[in-house]
Amino acid sequence: MGTIAAHEFVSLDGVFEDPSWTAAYDFTDGMAQAIGGLTEASSAILLGRITWEMFAPAWSVRTVEDDPGAPFFNDTPKYVVSSTLSSVDDWKNSTVLGGYDPEAIRTLKDEVDGGVFISGSGTLVRALLADGLLDELHLMVYPIVLGSGARLFPDGAQRTPLTLTAQKAFENGVLHLTYAPGAAS
């Protein structure tokens, strides 16, 4: 049985939309190792439609020479949660799961040998948390308040207790916070 780990870049005020604002900060070796650890432990990628539509044109043309993460993103099986996409042929190894269905996600977890990696996909992450299907939430929290933009947990989001399981500060001021579902005991 696999586990599902989500990775998000967020500002101090929770904005995760269009993380181009992260470019002002160096992407440190430690950050690369942290994300690399997540991808190395994963044998599948799960994405929402919006994230898949952003990732497909960007990653499908990258090679290992462009980015050391390219083989993972291009060669790993990708599962897309979408009720509107009918074709995902633009990016190899992609399959549409259909609209969000907790049972389909449970089946995927049962069938995957290893981890399932999510990046972005805020709507999907919130649904997985609500349904008890997300095993780890990895936040790369940047030392900036953006003041506007889509937040990972917008006003009105369901109350969701989490337990901090790990933390690391990088020299660029970014914090890597790892949470598991459930309240600390």
N, C-alpha and C positions, 0 to 999 in steps of 0.2 A: 504494500500500500504506500502510495506516495504522500508527500506533504506539499502544502501550497505556501509559498513565501512571496510576499509582495514587496516591491522596492519602489520608493517614491522620493523625488526631490521636492522639498517644501520650503517655503519661507517661514520666518518666525510667526507670521500671521496665518499660516496654513495654506497659502496659495501654491498650487501645483500645476496650474495651467501653463502651457507653453514655457517649459523650463529654459528657454533661451537666456533668461536673466541669470542663470547660473554661470554663464561664460565669463563673467567678470571675476570669478574666483578660479584659482588654479585647481585643476583636477589632480589631486595628489596621488602619489604611489599607494598610500594607505587606502584611499577611496577606491582606487582600481583593484586593490587586493580584496577589499570588502565585497565589492560587486562581483569580482571574479570568483570569490568563494561561493556566492549564491548561484552563479551560473554553472560553475563546476559541479555543484551538488544537484543540478537539475537535468532532467532528461526530456522535459517538455516545457513549452511556453504557452501560457493562457493569456489572452488579450481580449479587451472589449473592442467593439467595432471602431470607435474613434481612434484609439491608440494604434490598432492594426493599420488603419488607413494612413496614419502619420508615419509609422515605422516601415511599412512595405516599400514605398519608393526610396526611402533613405537607406535602409539596410540591404535591400536586395541587390544593390549595385556595388556595395562595399566588399573589399577583399581584405584578407589578413594584413596586407601591406598598408591598407588605409586605416584599419582599426583591428587590434587583436581580438575584439569581441565579435567580429564579422562571422567567423565560422560557427560560433554558437547560434547566433541569431539566424543565419541562413540555413544551416544544416539540421537544426533541431526541429522536431515536429511542433507545429504551432496550431493551437486550437482557438478559434475566434467565436466569442459569444455575440451573436447578432441575429436579430429577427428580420433584418433588411438586406444583408449581403447575400447574394446568390452565388457569387463566384469569388474565389480567393486565389485564382491562378496566377496573379501578378507576383506572388512571392512563394517560392517552392516550399513544399512540406507544410502547407497551410490547409486547414480543414475548418469548415463552418460547423459549429455545434448546434446552431439554432439560437432562439431566444433564451434568456436566462432561465435555467431549470436546475434547482439544487440537486435533483436526482442525477441529472447528466453529469454534473460536476463531481458528485460522489463516485459515480461509475468511473470517470476519468481518473480520480485519485486512486481508486482500487486497481485500475489497469496499468498505471504508470509505475515503472520500477525506478524509484528515485524521486527527486523533487520536481515540482511544477513551479516555474518562475513567472511572476507577473511584474510588469513595469507599467507605471501609469495606470490607466483603466480604473479611474476613481469610482465610477458607478458600480463596476464589477467588484471592486475591493469592498465597498460598503455593503453590497449584497452578500458577499461571502462572509464578512464579519457577522452580519445579522443572522445568517443561517448556520454559524458555527463551523464554517468550512475553511477559513483562513487559519493557518498554523503559526505564521510569523508575519509581522509587519515591520519592515525595515525603512526607517525614515532618515534621509540625509537632510538635516535641518540647516539651512543657510542663514547666516547672521544678517538678515535684511528683512525689513517690513515693507511689503509692496503696496499695501493699502487698497488694492483692488485685484480682481481676478478670481477665477473659480478656485474655491477652497476644497481641499480633500474632504473635510467634514463641514459642510455648510450649515448655516443656521437651520434649526429644525431637524438635524441629523439625530438618529436614534442614539440614546445613551448607551455607551458600550464600554464596560470596564476592561482595562488592559493591564498587563503586568510587564514592567520593564525587566528584560532578561539580560540585556547587555548594553553598554554604551562606550563610545570611543570619540575622543575629540581629535580633529585633524588640525594641522598647523595653519590652515587657511580659515579657521574659525567654524568650519562645518562640523556638526555633531552627527554621528551615526547612532541612532537610537533603535534598539530592537525590542519589539513588544510581542507578547503572546496574549491570546484572548483570555479573559477572566481576571478577576480581582486578585490582588496579592493576598496571601494568607498571613 
